[in-house]
Amino acid sequence: MDRCLIKKAEVQSFIERCMIAVQTKPHHARSLAEVLVEGDYRGHYSHGLNRMDMYVKDIQSGICAKDGEPVVEKESPATALVNGENLLGPVVGNFCMNLAIKKAKEVGVGWVVAHNSNHYGIAGHYAIQAQKANMIGMSFTNTSPLVVPTRGKECTLGTNPISVAAPAKNGDSFVLDMATSAVALGKVELHERRGDPIPEGWGCDDKGQLTPDPKKVLAGGGLVPIGGSEATGGYKGYGLGMMVEVFCGILAGSHYSKYIRTWKVTDRAANLGQCFVAINPENFAPGFCDRMSDLLSIQRGMDPADPNSPVLAAGDPERMNMKKCDDMGGIPYHINVVNYMNDCAKKINVSPLLPCDKLVSS
């Protein structure tokens, strides 16, 4: 399969130009472009350039605000409640995590929640900001209801991602970035387009029964939590999804659960809830990074069950993808994605378009 190899800076510039073309503030466009490019660079293509048209439409339609800045509504030395003013999610996310880091530097912990926000890209982007400041970072967001709870048959929870990042020695780190659903909706959609069945434990039909038929998942059914059925521990993923709602929708006073608008139905503001945490290890036991490096080494250094598949720690697959991109000199995009986004750019009179003069096989 041929892919277009495009330099990170070119993708960044393209996304910024597209957002500015629909009257997004330049620094807001930059915040969005950075998180989308980072998603692709880390290998999370479902949350990168592939989503740009969604943000363009949100600004064009006015369902997402393009003017203003996030506002702190309530604050203590360690906490804050932020009104995202219905701005682009990355604008709200960066504001909140920067505030959390500032508080953690001053008092050891910063816990900031936001309401009236929008889709903010990969959760890891924000946790990593704290990790780069030598802190533990955490980020959570609720999302449109796509997940059926254990024993249920109605979608009442989102994929509700969790990210935790922690620094180790010599630039190493632990970076967990995961949804609390068994799989992303896009993977079910891909199987449906191919006419392939999905693995048992990805989704259920409209009666709440696990099904290998992607059509039944997409037509009245839904995704299931991590773990799949109750017998295989799906209630644990269900609990984690609920935990995210506690930190986000409930604590921040945003929409939550089934009250959040349906995915891709932009008839009203999303009003998502999000949570950003920074913890300064210096306020706790000394030697955090040393112990963190040892913890990572224990996992990576063990004899693997399969000699061809070494044991990895959270964040390692993303690091491998980033190194691959660095070695190649760019990010490899499916040609269909590039063509589609270029078509979107033409409609708003953006040029130059994304280049596709360098093809690589994948």
N, C-alpha and C positions, 0 to 999 in steps of 0.2 A: 504494500500500500504506500503510495507516494504522499509525502507530507511537505508542506512549505516551511522552510527554516527561516524564521524571522527574528532579528535581533530584539532583545528586550526593549531597548530604547525606542525602536520603531513602533512596537506595539503600544508602549506607554504614550508616545506622542499621538498616535492614531486615536486612541480612546479619548485622550484629552481634547483633541480637535473636534471629535464627534459630540462630546458633551458640551463644549463651548458653543458649538453651532446651534444648539437648542437653548442657549442663554444660561447655561450653568456657569457659576462663578469659576474663574480659572483655578483657584486653590481648592475648590470643591471637586472640580474635574480631576485635578491631580491626585487628590485623596482616593477617589474611586479608581482611577487608572492604576495606582500603585497596588491596591489590594487585588485587583483582577489579574494583573501581570504576575503578582506573587503566587496567586492560586495556580496559574499555568506553570510557572517556573518550578513549583513544588510538586507538580504532577496532578493537581486537582482540577482537571480541565472542565469539569461541570460547573465550576464556580469562577471561571476566568473570562476570557474574551467571548466565550460562548454565551455569556449572559449580558453582554453590553447592550444589545437591542432592548432588553427589558428596562434598563435604566434610562435609555433615551426616550422610550415611550412614556415612562413614568413622569419625566420632566415635561415632555411635549404636552401631555394630557393635563398637566397641572395637579395630578393626583399626589405628586411628590413636590414639595416646595423647593424653589431654586434660590430664594432670597432669605437672608437672616443667618443666625448662628445659634448653636445650642445654648440653653440658658440653665444656670444652676438655680433650682427652686428652693432647695433646703440643703443645709450643710453643717457638718461638725468637723472636728480635726481629722477624723478618719473616714468619714462617710459623706456621700452627696447623692441627692436626687436631681436628675437632669431632665429637662424637657427638650427633646430632640427637635422640636419645632417642625416636625414632618420633613426634615431634610434627608438627603442621601445618607444611607446607613453608615458608610465609611467616615463621613464627616462627623456624625454623632459618635461613632466608635473611637475614632482618634482623639476627639475632645475628651471623652470619658476616661480612656486609658491613660492619657497624659495627666489628667487630674488625679487618677488613682496612684500613679507613680509618684507624683509630687507629694501626695499625702503620705505614702509609704516612706519616702525619704525623711519626712518630718516626724512621723509618729510610729513608723514601723509597718502599718497596714493602711491600705487605701481600698475602700469598697464603694463603688459607684454604680448606681442603677439608672437606667434611662427609660422613659416612656415616649410615645409619639415618635418612634424611629422607624426605619425601613430596612430592607434586606442589606446586610453589611458584608457579604462575601464570606471568605473562610474565617472561621472563629480563631484559628491559629495566628492570624495576622496580628491580632491584638495581644494575645498572650505572649507572643514573641517579643513585642515591644518592651514588656517588663523584663523578660529574660535577658534582652540585650542591655538592660540597665542593671544587670546582676541581681535581679529579683525573681521570685516566683510569680508568674502571671497566670491569670485565669480569665476565661471569657465564655459567656453563655448567651444564647438568644432563643426566644421562642419563634415559631414559624407557623405558616398556614397548616391547618389540621390535615394530615396525610396518614396518620398512624392509628390503627385500631388497638385499644388497650386489651390486655389479657382478659379473656372471657367475654369480650365485647364484639360488636359487629358494626360499629359506627366510628368514623375517624374523629377523634376528639383531642388528639395531641399532634404536635408537629414533629419533624425529625429532630428538633431541639438539640443542636450540637453542644458538645463540651470540649473545651480546650484548656490544657494545663501545660505550661512550659517552665522548665527549671534549668538554671545554668550549672555547668560542670567546669572542670579545668580546661584550659587551652582551647576555649571556644566551643567545646563540646556541650551538648544539652540534651535534655529529655523534652520532647514536644509531642504531646498527645493531642490529636485533633480528630474527633469522631462524632458522627451522628448517633443518636440513641435509638434509631430505627435499624433494623437488620441490614438494610441496604438503601441506597438513594433511589428516589423515584425514577430518575433518568435511566438507571440500569434496567428497570422493569420495562420502560418504554422502548429501550433498544432491543430487548428480547422480543417484544411484541412486533416491532417493525420487521425483524428478521424471521418471524414465525417460529421462534424457538420457545420451548418451555422454560420456566424459571426454576431454580433449585427450591426444594421444599424448605419452607421457613423464611421465605422472602415476603410473602404477602398472603392475603386471605380474600375470599369472595364476600358477597354481600350478606352472607349468613355467619360470617366470622370463622369460617373453616379454612384451614391452610389449603392452598391450591397451587399447582404448577402452571396454571393457565394465566399468562399475563393479562389477557383481555378481561378476565374476571376481576383481577386486581384493579385495573384501570376503570372498569365500568361498575361502580357501586361498591367495590371492596376497598382494600387499602393495604398499606404496608403494615408489617408487624414489628414489635420492638426487638432489639437485640436479644438473641436467645431463641426466637421463634415461638414455639408453642409453650404452654405452661409447663409441660413435662420436661422440656429441655431448658428451662430457665428464663423464658420470655418475660416473666413477671419482674425479673431484675432490670431488664431494659425498660420496661414499663415504669418501674420505680425511678429510674434515672431520668426518664423523660418528664415525669412529674416533678422531680427535684429541680430541673431546669425551669419549669413553670413557677415554682416557688421563688426562685432567685430572680426571675425576670418579670413575668406578667403580674404575679401577686405582689411582690415586693415593690415593684415600680409603679403599679397602678395602671398598667397598659391593658389592651385587650389580651385575652388568654383563651386557651383551649378552643372550643367550637365558636367562640365569639370573634376570632380572627378571620378575616376574609378568606374566601376560597383561593387556593393557589392559582395564579394567573388570571383571576377575575378582579380587575382593578376598578370596581365600581365605587370604592370608598377608600379613605386613607387606611394604611395597614395598621398603624399604631402598635408596632411591635415593642416588646419589652426586652431589654438587654442588661447584662450584668458584667462588670469589669472589676477585677481584683488584682492588686499588687501587694506582695508580701516581701518585706526586706529581711533576708536571712541574718543580717548583721544584728538584728534585735533578738536573735535566738542563739542556739549553741554555736560556738565557733567551728570552723572547718567544714561548712556546708558543701562547698564545691568539691573538696577532697572526697567526702563521703559520697557525693552524687556521682563522681567519676568512678569510684569503687563499685557502686551499685550497678552502673551501666556495664562495667567490665565483667562483673559476675555473670550477667546475662549473655553478653556477647562472647565471652571466653569459654563457655561450656561446650562440650562435644555435642554437636547437633544430632538429632535423630536421623537426618539425611545429610551425609557429608557435602552434598551439593547445595544445601540450603542452610546457611549459618543462621544462628539465632540473632534476631535483630531487636533493638529497643525502639520505642515510639519516637518517630522523627527520622530514623535511619532510611526508610524507603524514600522519603522526601529529599534527604541529603544526596542520596544516590541519583535521584532524578535531576537535582540541581547541578551536580557534577557532570552528568551526561550533557545537559544543556550548555554548560560552560565549555566542555570539550568540543561540542559541535559548533559553538559560536552563536547560538540562538535557541529559540524554542520551536520545536516541530509541531506545526498545526495541521489538522486534517484540512485538505484543500477545500472541502465543502463548507467548513466553518469560515475560512478566509473569503471565499466567494460570497457567502451569505452576508458577512459583515461589510464587505465592500459594496454590495448592493444597498445595504442600509445606509452606508455613508453617502452614496450617490444621491439618495432621496433627500438628504439634507445638505447637499452641495459641499461635501467635504472632499478635499484633495490635499496632498496626494493620498492614494489608497494604499492598503497594505501590499507590499511587494510579494510576488510569488515566483520569483525567477530562480530560486534555489530549491530544488526538490531533493528530499532524502527519503530513503526507504525505511519502513518501520515494521 
